[in-house]
């Protein structure tokens, strides 16, 4: 379908390596994504992808926002100081020129991999308090589709990717929701975007209660197929929800996730990126059935589903495509502090040299941190 012309901010894009810069920017231009938010996750070999993202932002300072990742080595090094050290991370990331924070620790695989204390525990409290006090925005991935805990419902493609969580070795999704809701009760003004609709696309009444209670909570539309399948089961109910909560929903796609999770060498695959945009925008703008893009296996698990759009009014689309992000974060990205970026990259290099990668037997990789440090040294004032 031909999409309507809007200023679009994609709040949820991954950037696995500086070698992907041209491919990402070309894809976003072709897909009419004017501005983008790069969300940084931990990296086994390089520890942090924040240097990569800030390097991209330096090349496109009016287009690129960055939500930096926390130093997850803290979970191993000083587990009793997690909250205090992460509170310091808030100041560090803001000082570098990041626009917010991305947390992936509540994805079940990451929660199993890292010794993460309960999110609503006292040890975590200083971090949530800091975010609430500063109103520094957070984008957080919590859980995964609820079907992934049920052997009878988990799709084959998810099981093949290691995304079945019902074997007793992963945290229960309801236990994790309880922890996150506990955080919100303790910090009701926390400014947070829950990725992937908080994985509550089949529980709209429950999500509505959360949005009603906590005024700074938003959700993004980054797909998984289960979200849009659930939306399509009761299109009037879904549309009513989107109209009522039009100020709390943000556009996102997960462009770059394939390169991040599978192989950066594959680059930003345009057809896969177009499929992501197509599903979200067709759902928002059309008012009839539409089919999944062909060859959508990584995104939607080789399904043949037909989905249904909700045909939102233009004033609502404006909010979802860019105004809600601008209200939540800003209309323009923060400026980068080159001196602090150089210091940060130097610290990342030293950490990699000292501890190697986070994967036993795999050597650490300082190449990007070194390259980014050298790049920003040209702009330093000291």
PyMOL commands that set and color helices and strands:
alter all, ss='L'
color gray80, all
select helices_A, chain A and resi 18-30+50-59+74-77+79-96+108-113+122-134+146-149+156-160+173-186+195-199+204-213+225-233+235-244+257-261+264-266+270-285+297-300+314-328+338-355+367-377
alter helices_A, ss='H'
color red, helices_A
select strands_A, chain A and resi 9-13+35-39+64-69+100-106+138-142+192-194+217-220+249-250+289-291+306-308
alter strands_A, ss='S'
color yellow, strands_A
deselect
rebuild
show_as cartoon
